[in-house]
C-alpha cells in the first residue's frame, strides 16, 4: 500500500475527513455542554449537602442525567395520551394569546412536530424543484396543496430547506407540473441535505 505525500493527502482528503469528523465533534460539543451543566448542579445544593469528592459528584451527575432522561421520556409518553394532548393544547392556546412569543412558539411547534417521529405526515413526499433559477434543481418537501382565499388552482405548498441547516429555508407555492418526484424518503432527503449531498441513498 502506497501512502500519499502530506501535500497530496491534504489536497485530496481534507474535506472528506472534515465531513466525517464534524458530526462527531458537534455531538461531543453538545454532550460536553450538557455534562458541564450537570456537573455544576452541586452548586445549587446547600453547602452542607454538597459532595466533597469527585466520585460522589459523578454519582450525583449520573443520577440527575438518568432522572432527567426518564422525566423527558415520561413527558413524551403523557403527550401521546388523551389527557396529555388536552393539557398541551390548553397551554398552547394560552401562549397563542401572547404577542411576539406566539409567533415564535407556533413556528417552533410546527417545525418540531414535523421533524419528530409523530409528525411525518407534515411532509407528504420529497420532490425536485427548479430553484433558485431555471436549470438549477434542489430538494423540497411537499407540505400539501395550496389552499385559502384566492389560492391558485393545482399548486403545491413546498418547503425548500437550506444546507446544512434544514431548520431554515423558504416556503414556496409552485404549480404541480413544476415539481419532479424524487423517490426519496424524508429521512434520506434530510441525510442528503445535512451532508451537503455527499451521503446519498
C-alpha positions, 0 to 999 in steps of 0.5 A: 500500500502506497501512502500519499505525500502530506501535500497530496493527502491534504489536497485530496482528503481534507474535506472528506475527513472534515465531513466525517469528523464534524458530526462527531465533534458537534455531538461531543460539543453538545454532550460536553455542554450538557455534562458541564451543566450537570456537573455544576448542579452541586452548586445549587445544593446547600453547602452542607449537602454538597459532595466533597469528592469527585466520585460522589459528584459523578454519582450525583451527575449520573443520577440527575442525567438518568432522572432527567432522561426518564422525566423527558421520556415520561413527558413524551409518553403523557403527550401521546395520551388523551389527557396529555394532548388536552393539557398541551393544547390548553397551554398552547392556546394560552401562549397563542394569546401572547404577542411576539412569543406566539409567533415564535412558539407556533413556528417552533411547534410546527417545525418540531412536530414535523421533524419528530417521529409523530409528525411525518405526515407534515411532509407528504413526499420529497420532490425536485424543484427548479430553484433558485433559477431555471436549470438549477434543481434542489430538494423540497418537501411537499407540505400539501396543496395550496389552499385559502382565499384566492389560492391558485388552482393545482399548486403545491405548498413546498418547503425548500430547506437550506444546507446544512441547516434544514431548520431554515429555508423558504416556503414556496407555492409552485404549480404541480407540473413544476415539481419532479418526484424524487423517490426519496424518503424524508429521512434520506432527503434530510441525510442528503441535505445535512451532508451537503449531498455527499451521503446519498441513498 
